[in-house]
Amino acid sequence: MNDRATAILNGILVLPNELVNDGIAVFRGDRIVDIGPRSEVKLPERTVEIDAHGGYIAPGFVDIHVHGGDGADFMDGTAEAVVKATRAHARHGTTSIFPTTTTGAPEELHAMLSACKSARDEWTIASGAHIAGVHFYGPYFAENKVGCHPPLGRRDPDAEEYLRAFEMGIVRIATCAAEIPGALDFYEASREHGHLVTCGHSDSTWTEMAAGFERGLRHVDHFWCAMSSVSSLRNRFGTPMQGSMAEFVLMNREMSTEVIADGCHLSPELLEFAFRIKGADRLCLVTDANRGLDMPPGDYKIGPQASGEIFHSDGKVGWMPNGGLCSTVVGMDVMTRNMKHMTSASLPEAFRMSTLTPAERAGVSDEVGSLENNKRANLLILNPDLELQRVFISGQEFLA
């Protein structure tokens, strides 16, 4: 048995609240065993040294909302497609991933969950990012907020269907529009299973959100995208105008949310607003990436290859035929870099939003999300321009 430790040195450690110059990260096997400035870390005997060349040593990214990559969608429902996508995201520094369902037939969702479970259980370093759980996102959307997802696969919550999915033991995050019939029972069942309970693709009011909050709702998917606003609720109810999902999330400290910082979905001032109001400990970066990630511009499908909706990737973002946005085609390295450059977030705060905060919200921060002793050795080396250089997952280097 090889008991040698590995040390990444000559770099700047990115910790949740600070940067540590001339830092060292030491790991043995799949665990971090020491973190700190060079002056305080004693290297074990038989240590393999890796030079960070003055760049950053950071925790691996955690993506809680992602649909695919490299030509594959998780809803394709095969282990091969799942691994193709997890490898693509590992190339962008994501080491813990939550494959995310879209709308679809019951058998398509079951195939996706089964494929993710198989890929998780059979993981090797060649598989790329660890599957930390599945985000059960579709199919329980509001009819007028389906967005880019296949509309025929949308439906109201079916207890037999979602309880069957929950009992598979792979779901960690669960979404439902708050205003549709059966939402409150869905939220309560999700909370009882220990999930991060979320609302998305919804035209819900403050009152409907508050009712969901009482049943366990604590998160809202991709802020400002496919969600209610004061004006949309006036269309629904007339006057007096009502508070929407946005106001409820911004006013409630316990609620978290996520932003897509690809430079196409949200302007810099909206990213800044979300960051300053919610803070780095309640705002997650997500890719929401589709199968167009790492693929040339062209036409692809969101959702299952057989029944999904066609979109066009221009190499920067996905577009629906009607001109609506369709997910993203860039990785978490881009999201993190943009958040640093487009907002007032410090570097530790930008990384927190793509590592520790999503890990905390998804309930996996005891294992991943920060550089701490005994956590999984998921580490990144980035150059001073925040360009990814090397990726380590469970102490093994991922080679694309």
C-alpha positions, 0 to 999 in steps of 0.5 A: 500500500502506498502511504505517501502524502502529496503536498501542493506548495508555493501557492495561495490557499483559498479558504472560506474567509481569507487567502493564505500566502505561501500556503501548503495543502497536504493530502494522503489517500482521499483526505486532506491531512494538513492545511496552512502557511508553509511556516506552520506545516511540517511535511510528512516523510515520503511526500510528493511535492507539487508546485502551484507556481504562485497560483491559487490552491482552492477547493473543488467546485460544487454544482447543485444545478446542472443538466449535462455537458459534452453532448450528453444530458443527464436525462439521456438516462444511461450511465455512459451519458452521465459519466460523459457529462461528469467528466466534462464538468471535472475539466472545469473544476467541478469535483462534486456534482448534483445531476439535475432532472428536467421535465419528462415521462416517469420512465425517463426520470426513473432511468436518469435516477438509476443511471446516476446511482450506477455512475455514483456507485461505480465511480473511478477517477476517470469518471470525473466529478463525484455525484454527491446526489441528484437534484430532482428539479423537473417535472413539477413546474408551473404551466406558464413557467416551464421555460426551455424544458419539454412542456409535455413532461410537466405535471403536478406532483404525484406522491407515488412518483416522487416518493419512489424517487426519494426512496432510491436514496440518490436525491439530495435536492428537490424542486417544486413550484409553490403554487401548484396542487400538491406542492405543500405535501411535496415540500413536507415529504422532501424535508422528511427525507433530508433534502434541500427543498426548493422552489423553481419555475414558479409564478408563486406569491409571497403568501404561497412561498410563506406556506411552503416555508412552513413545510420546509422550503428554504431555497429558490432556483436560478434567481430572476430566471423562470420565477414570479415578479410583482408584474407577473403576479398582477397579471395573475391576480390584478390589484393590489399588487403582491409580493413575489418570490423575489421579495420573499427570498430577499427579505427572508434570511433563511432563504438561499438562492443561486445565480448563473454568472455566465455573463449572458443570463444576468447583468453585472449589476444584478449579480452585485445586487444578489451578492450584496443582499443575500451574502456569500453564505446564502448565494450559490453559483450554479452552471445550469449547463446543458449538453452544449458545454464543451461542444461547438456552436450548433443545435442540441436538445435540452432533456432526453435526446429522444424527446427533448426541446431543440435549442441553439448554442452560440458558444456562449449560451443556449437559445430557444427558437423563440428567443428565450435563453436555454441554460448555459454552455460554460463551466463553474470556472467561468462562473467563479471568475466572472463573479470575482471580476463583475462584482465587489465579491472578494476572491474568498467570497467568490469561491465560497459561492461555488464551493462551501455555500452550495455544499452547506445548502445541500448538506454535504459540507462535512465532506466537501466545499472547503480546504479543511483537515479530514475533508475529501481531497478535492483540490484545484490549482489555478494560475494568478488569472484564475485559469484552471491548471490541475484538478484533484478528486479524492486525492487523485489527479483528474486527467482530461 
